[in-house]
Amino acid sequence: MDHERLDVNLGISQLPSDVEGFLKLRDQFSDTPAGAAAIFLLAMHMYGDESELGLRCLTIAVDTTLLEASSAGIGYKEKVLLQKERDRFAKVLKESPETARGYWKGAGPDNGYTPETPLQATLYRQLSDGETASQYTRATRGTAQPEQRLFVMSEGYQNVKESGRPILLARNTSGVWKAKGYAGVVWPVMKETVADDGDDL
C-alpha cells in the first residue's frame, strides 16, 4: 500500500518553558493530525525533562477520553491524564528515558538521542486505494474524517526503514486534533550505543 510522508517542523530549538508557550504551538500546529502528533511528541519530551509541566502539556495534547477530574492541582483546567496513562509514561520513561526525545529527526542511539534543531518529526500515513495526498489535506481540515492513524518514524527502532510507530489522532468539536491512541509510541527505544575505545586488554 502506498504511503505519504509528512514532515512537521516545529521551528523551535528549545522546549517551551511554560504552558502558554506550549499552547501557542498547539494552536499553530494542531489543525492537522500530523501537527497534533508532533505536539504530542513535544509534550512527551517535556514530561521526560520536567514532569509537572510536561503532565500539564500532555493533558492538553490528548483526547478528552483519556482525562479525569483533577483535585490535586495537577494537570490543566481541573483535568489531568488518567492515572493508568500516567503510570504507563512513568514505567516506560523509567526504563527508557531516551523515549521522551527519541522521535525527533536526528535523535538516535548513536548520538545519545540528541535531536537536530529546530525540532522536526517525520510521520507517514497509508493511502487508501486510489487516494491522493491532496484528498488527505481536504479531509483532515474538513469534517469527513474524525480520526486518523499515522506512523511516527524514529531511529530508535531496528525496523525504522520498514515502518514507524502508530499513533491515533482524533479531532474535537473545536477542530483541534489530539492524540487518542499512542501505546505504540510510548514504548522503549533502543539503548544508547556505547563507543568502543579499541582497548581489548
Secondary structure by P-SEA (a helix, b strand, c coil): cbbbbbbbbcccccccccaaaaaaaaaaccccaaaaaaaaaaaaaaaaacaaaaaaaaaaacccccccccccccccccccccaaaaaaaaaaaaacccccccccccccccccccccccbbbbbbbbbcccccaaaaaaaaacccccbbbbbbbbccccccccbbbbbbbbbccccbbbbcccccccccccccbbbbccccc
